[in-house]
Each structure stands twice: as C-alpha cells, then as structure tokens.
Amino acid sequence: MTSTYDDAVALDRADPLAPFRAEFLMGDDPVAYLDGNSLGRPPLRTLERVEQTLRHEWGGRLIRSWEEGWLDLPEQVGDRLAAACLGAAPGQTVIAESTSVNIFKLLHAGCDLRPGRDEIVATDSDFPTDRYLVESVAGSRGMTVRWLRPNIVEGVTESSLREVLSERTALVLLSHVDYRSGAMLDVRMLTALVHEVGALAAWDLCHSAGVVPLALDADAVDLAVGCTYKYLNAGPGAPAFLYVAAQHLGSVRQPITGWWSSADRFAMGPTYEADPSIRAMLSGTAYVPGIVAVDASVSLVAEAGIEAIRTKAVALTDLCVELVDAWLVPHGFEVASPRDAARRGGHVTIQGDRSREVSAAMYAAKVVPDFRNPDMIRLGLSPLTTSYAELWRALDVTRGIVEAL
Ligand SMILES: Cc1ncc(COP(=O)(O)O)c(C=O)c1O
C-alpha cells in the first residue's frame, strides 16, 4: 500500500533529526524545496556567524583579525569538515577556492606525483567541469584521456575500470555520487583497483559531502575535492574543500603557486618554496566570510552526526522511489536512480518525455526540483531540512500535474 500523508507525518514525528529544521531559515514560499543538492538552505547560525565576522572581526578588529585567527582558517575549518563527514585525520584538508579550481590543482598534482605516465582516466558522463578540466589538463601536459562510458544508473564498475587501467595511468578522477542519477560508487574497491596499477585515485565528492559518510583515510583515497554549498549549506559559491592524503604531503605540488602556499608567507622571499603541509594546496588570500560560513554549517552536520544523516537520506529516498512508482511511473516516468539504497546518494532522479513541462509546472506550483538536460528531474532530499511530509506533498502536487497532462 502506498504511504499516506499521515504515514509521512508519523515518520516526521519519529525522526530524530526533525528538530534540526528549526536551525534553518525556512521562509514560507516553496510548498516543497527539493533542490538542497544544488543549493542547501541557510542555517541560522551561519547567517549569525558571517554577520559577526563582518561586523566585529572585520569592522571592529580590521587587519588585526588576520593574526587573531583568520590566517589559520583554511586548515582549521578543513580539519573540522574532515572530522564531521570525510573520515579524514587532521592536516589533510583545506577550504579554498571552488571545486573547479581545486580539480585543476589536483589533476596537475596527481600527474606530477606519477611522472612518466601519460594517461588520465575519467568518466564521459561526469559533471561538465570535471570533463572539461581533464581535457584541458591532459592537453596541456601532452597526456591522453581514457574515457569510461558507464550507464549512469549503474555507474563505473570494477570490470569497466579494469579495462582502461594500465601502467600508463597516472590518475583516475571519479565522482562518488553521480550528479544526475545519484548512483554511488564503491570508493574502497575502485581506489584499490587504481592502486593495483600504481596510479592515484582522485574523488569528486560534491554530491556526497554532508549526506553520505566517507572514510577517505581508511579507503586509502589519494586526493579529493568537493563543494560546500549543497548538503553542507554554506551558501551560494561558498569555498570548496580539497584533501590530500598524508603520505603525499611534502612531495605534492600544484600549479597555482601563490604566496599562501609557500613555506613562509611573510618572508616574501625571492624564490618559491612550497609549504610542506596541506597549505601547499592553497594559493592566495582566503575568502574569510565564505570559510566561516563553512565552519558554522559543518558544526550542524557534526551535531546531527553523519550516520544519522545517512539513515534519514536512505529513508527519504526510499519513500520518494515508492511514491514515484505509485504515482508517476504509470504516467510515463521512470526512476533514473539506483533502486538499491546502498548504491544511491541523497537524490532521486526521474526521467520522462515531458520532464521539462512537468518541471516548469512544479516550479509554478512552488515545488522546487532541479531540471537536468535533456529530460531529468532531480529530487534532492536534504536530511537536515527536508521533512517526509514535505516530500509527500511535493509528489502529490506532481501527481496532480502529470494526471492533468
Ligand atoms: C559533481 C560536481 N563537480 C563539480 C562541480 C563544480 O563546482 P563549482 O562550480 O563550485 O566549481 C559541481 C557543481 O555543481 C558538481 O556537481
């Protein structure tokens, strides 16, 4: 039997994370917000912390604030994020720039760590920035790209990765959770395969950070990047994170060798010497309001607990698949995400000929999903802010739309 609205309300009553909704500025506009996997809602404490930083630290202390704490924020907040949801020990993560810029740095850094190898492996269905950067970095270094061409719901498999790996592979870049289908890859297994041929594994964690527990150290990941404005709720364009495993620190180099990555920033010396720590991955002056926004938001994830967040993500996506099957599949839609929750991240994607029209009608009805070309509607479910009742209402509105087509 299909879950009723009362069933959804009962799930909310029993939800240990339900009180976290009060931690966010919810507004009263959308009937349902299902796009937290593109832009998370604003946490109240993040707004307060940014205001405090601007008003009191910038306004009150002015330049003295750098010495009074700002200089160390990239690695301090990186460590907090790593502890809250990356499964990484301190000293390996920084907050800086955007995911795109950090992918550029990691691609060069990874290839430099494997000199003499001339191939990069990447996925032809990955997020555009990943593909474009792989192409441009490979081109500038005279390297070749070996493209994986997975079915996006199945994701990259062991056998498909084995086929392209060789002693020529320098680096493999993979997205942990697919931005369209939500398919989640096995980090440990695929990283071990990459290591079998002596290459390095770099992971894009944009769609998993803050919603899926990660174990970067235990899974022997070499390099990773991810954004903070989706499930980490740090705000539009908030700075990204970048992880380099401890074993590569000291030897890792990246191409944007600005003064913040040098061994002694204030020596202002004649030649560049890279910092031996994770700071080697920085470039220029940190964007302080962005980093404190990440810090405040990460504290919420730490309080809720990433395991509890994952448990709710599984329950939300299961309910979503159940309602889509009951209400939308009979009207020509398909679930374009893995049906097995163990292989799925925090969003569910539906696909159909009339997706564009349906997505526009959902917007008009104040149900906010995400549309992805050519025919996909992503339903992003953020465990700290999405309630079961909100999800039920969203799909009920959508049912009305498809029935009227
Ligand atoms: C999987 C993935 N990688 C990379 C990016 C690019 O991030 P940015 O535009 O912040 O550089 C995104 C953005 O949504 C993404 O979803």
Ligand as a Chemical Component Dictionary entry (heavy atoms), coordinates in Angstrom:
data_LIG
# 
_chem_comp.id                   LIG 
_chem_comp.type                 NON-POLYMER 
_chem_comp.pdbx_formal_charge   0 
_chem_comp.three_letter_code    LIG 
# 
loop_
_chem_comp_atom.comp_id 
_chem_comp_atom.atom_id 
_chem_comp_atom.alt_atom_id 
_chem_comp_atom.type_symbol 
_chem_comp_atom.charge 
_chem_comp_atom.model_Cartn_x 
_chem_comp_atom.model_Cartn_y 
_chem_comp_atom.model_Cartn_z 
_chem_comp_atom.pdbx_ordinal 
LIG C1 C1 C 0 29.909 16.845 -9.296 1  
LIG C2 C2 C 0 30.305 18.278 -9.433 2  
LIG N1 N1 N 0 31.587 18.581 -9.689 3  
LIG C3 C3 C 0 31.980 19.867 -9.828 4  
LIG C4 C4 C 0 31.089 20.904 -9.706 5  
LIG C5 C5 C 0 31.573 22.324 -9.937 6  
LIG O1 O1 O 0 31.600 23.057 -8.803 7  
LIG P1 P1 P 0 31.934 24.630 -8.861 8  
LIG O2 O2 O 0 31.040 25.227 -9.888 9  
LIG O3 O3 O 0 31.582 25.105 -7.495 10 
LIG O4 O4 O 0 33.358 24.779 -9.213 11 
LIG C6 C6 C 0 29.744 20.642 -9.429 12 
LIG C7 C7 C 0 28.758 21.733 -9.277 13 
LIG O5 O5 O 0 27.596 21.563 -9.067 14 
LIG C8 C8 C 0 29.346 19.288 -9.292 15 
LIG O6 O6 O 0 28.063 18.973 -9.051 16 
# 
loop_
_chem_comp_bond.comp_id 
_chem_comp_bond.atom_id_1 
_chem_comp_bond.atom_id_2 
_chem_comp_bond.value_order 
_chem_comp_bond.pdbx_ordinal 
LIG C1 C2 SING 1  
LIG C2 N1 SING 2  
LIG C2 C8 DOUB 3  
LIG N1 C3 DOUB 4  
LIG C3 C4 SING 5  
LIG C4 C5 SING 6  
LIG C4 C6 DOUB 7  
LIG C5 O1 SING 8  
LIG O1 P1 SING 9  
LIG P1 O2 DOUB 10 
LIG P1 O3 SING 11 
LIG P1 O4 SING 12 
LIG C6 C7 SING 13 
LIG C6 C8 SING 14 
LIG C7 O5 DOUB 15 
LIG C8 O6 SING 16 
# 
